[in-house]
Amino acid sequence: MNDFRQAATAGKFLITAEVAPPKGGDIAHMVQMANCLKGRVHAVNITDGSRAVMRMSPFAASLILLQHGIEPVCQFACRDRNRIGLQGDLLGAHALGIHNILALTGDPINAGDYPKAKAVFDLEAVRLLKIIGNLNRGLDGNDKPLPDGAVNLFVGAAVDPQSKSRSGLQRRFEQKVAAGAQFFQSQLISDFDIFDKFMHQIASSYHKPVLAGIFLLKSAKNAEFINRNVPGVEIPQHIIDRLARSSVPLQEGIKIAAEQVQLASKLCQGVHLMAVKREDLIPQILDLAGIPALALDSQLASKF
């Protein structure tokens, strides 16, 4: 499967959605949610210990999705493995047909459910991108030839357009491009004016697909929780008030997400949808935003 890479290269409007692996051995819910997204997203993003919470291996979860005919983007975080383990897992992922990779530094250990665990952080995202670039050229992390040949991974990186340090944001973005990032997935976007400035002042020069992070807010309490617990994100008060006034907050959250998808479609090459535990609502968000099923996705092709 390489629909995601082909769509990105063709300049199509990209749609991905995030699904977390189970916290246990039962894959039924994960598969059910991912199946709801068939025909509506180019790939399903599988998290790697997001927020430092222990879950099933993202490689195992990605392989399961492949077996169900769903193309994954597999996250690789540097927090839990050194460069030997990361390279071994990347080679294994490639051999299993998992070719879309999102290279991440990883959330800090104290954010999760094992605060006394030992963090590794042998690498961070930029150096991981460089190692993946090496593997794609047939070299290991020591610049030695791989005796069994090169891999062919389509690698992306994360970006936080709402970072308060604009110089730091630009420097980090440029470093990731130079290290080989072929697409970018943004953190949750809550201020589209700031995102617009990022796209025009920083990202536009590099011609790399950027997918805006869109989060389904289920209630005012949900939005307030995010403001308290997710660094760098501030859901505007008018959005919180809108959710609080609604008699059906979840439906209002769907409308807000659809409006944000429409805003993103005018600014960047895609969206990354996050609807924690309600991924089945993503098709409804896309319908409301006027985004057709992928087979009909012709009017957005080559827009970028």
Secondary structure, DSSP 8 states (H G I E B T S, - for coil): --HHHHHHHTT--EEEEEE---SSS--HHHHHHHHTTTTT-SEEEE-SSGGG---S-HHHHHHHHHHTT--EEEEEESSS--HHHHHHHHHHHHHTT--EEEEE----GGGSS-TTS----SS-HHHHHHHHHHHHTTB-TTS-B-TT-----EEEEEE-TT-S-HHHHHHHHHHHHHHT--EEEEEE---HHHHHHHHHHTGGGTT--EEEEEE---SHHHHHHHHHHSTT----HHHHHHHHH-SSHHHHHHHHHHHHHHHHHTTSSEEEEE-TT-GGGHHHHHHHHT---GGGTTTTTT--
